[in-house]
Amino acid sequence: MESVSSSISFADSTLIEYVRKGTELVVRVETRDGRIARLAFRDAILVRERCAGGFADFRVSAAPDDEVLRMAIEVAYDGPPVVHPYSVFALVDPDDLRALEVVAEDCAISIESSKSR
């Protein structure tokens, strides 16, 4: 997996919430400087959480041998398609483990607000 290119740093960030509406998944994360980052995943077909809390990085992979991607594709399609639009996005914890994984077409990253102190 490689780090997602973004002007927002996910080092020392914490999960606020994630909400799924249909195939859209929105994840809200507080960054270490108190801003609220909004990750909007389009056409999310799989979400997997492993005690998500604190994060060190936000990464992406479209590798066909990725276990999570392979599992999601098997569920979404009757047989493995030759081409599909999906990637695995992961918020990675400080131990370099995938704490929150999402298989989706893409992800739009924005700053929602600054946390009032």
N, C-alpha and C positions, 0 to 999 in steps of 0.2 A: 504494500500500500504506500501511496505517496501523499504528502501533506497537500491539502487543498490550498490553492493560491488565493489569499484574501488579505485585505488590509487589517482585518480583525485578528488579534491573537487569541487563541483558545487556551494558552498556557495558564494554569491556575484559575480556570473558569469553573463554574458550578451549574448544575442543572436546576432550572426553576420548574419547568413542566414540559410535557409534550401532549399534544391534542391531535387526534385524528378525526377528520371529517371526510367521509368517503375515501377517496384515494389520496387526499392531501394530508400530509403530516406536518405540523408546525412544532418545532422544538425551540424553547426559549432558554437561553443560557446567560448567566451573569458573568461578564468578563472581569478580570482582576482589577480593572480601572472603574468598575461600577456601571458600565454600560450594559444594556440588555440587547444581546444579539438574537436575531430571529432567523432560524433556518427553516425555509419552506421547501419541503420535498414534494415534487410532482410525481404522481402515479406511483405512490409507495405500495409495494406488494409484499413487503416483509419488514417487521420491526422486531428486534430482539434486544432485551435489556439484561445486563448483568450487574445489578446493584449500582446503577449509574449515580454518580454524585459529583466528584471532582474530576476535571479533565486536564490533559496536558497538550492535546493536539486534535485536529480534525483532519481525517484522511479519506482517500477515495481509491477504489480499485475496480477495474473492469476485467481483471484476469479471469479467464474461463475456468481455471482450476481452483478459484476461491470457493471454499466449502459453503459459505453462506449464500453466495450468488448462485451456485449450482442448486442448492436446496430450494431457493425461491423460484428459480426458473422451472424446476421440476413440478412445483405446485401450480404455477401460473399457466403452464402449457401442457398439453397432452403428451407431447414428446419434445425432446430438446430441439429448439429452433436453430436454424443456421445463423440467423442474425436476430438480435434483440436490442432494445434501447437501454438496458439496465446496468447500473453500477452499484457497488456496495460503498456506502458512506459510513464512517465510524468515528465517534467521539472516543478517543483513547485516553485511558486513565494514566496516572503517573508511573504505573508499573508496566506501561506499554501494552496493556490488554484492552481489547475492544469492549468498552462499557455499554455503549449504545450503538447498535448497528441498524442501518436502514438500507433496504434495497429499493431504489427508485430510479426514475428516468433522469432527473437532475435535481439540483438544490440551488435555491436563490438565498443568498446571505445578505442580511441588512441589519442596521442598528435601529431598534425599535424606540429606545429611549435611554435616558440616563436615570439610574436609580436615585431617588431623592434621599438625602442623608439627614 
